[in-house]
């Protein structure tokens, strides 16, 4: 009987460890999904930024921007 008790405890410990590993894999999967969504958002923001820059330059027409610099000293 004693060997059986030891085997049962080992099996329980193994199943507990497998449950923790499954939880960890689930957490990692959620993080990866979030990272993929953030990458898509980042790409869309970069595209939007390029479009806004193109519109700004188109609004300027042939004339370049008039920029005044501050004098230091």
Protein Blocks (a to p, Z undefined) as FASTA:
>chain_A
ZZmmmmmmmmmmmmmmmmmmmmmmmmmmmmmmmmmmmmmmmmmmmmmmmmmmmmmmmmnm
madcddddddeZZ
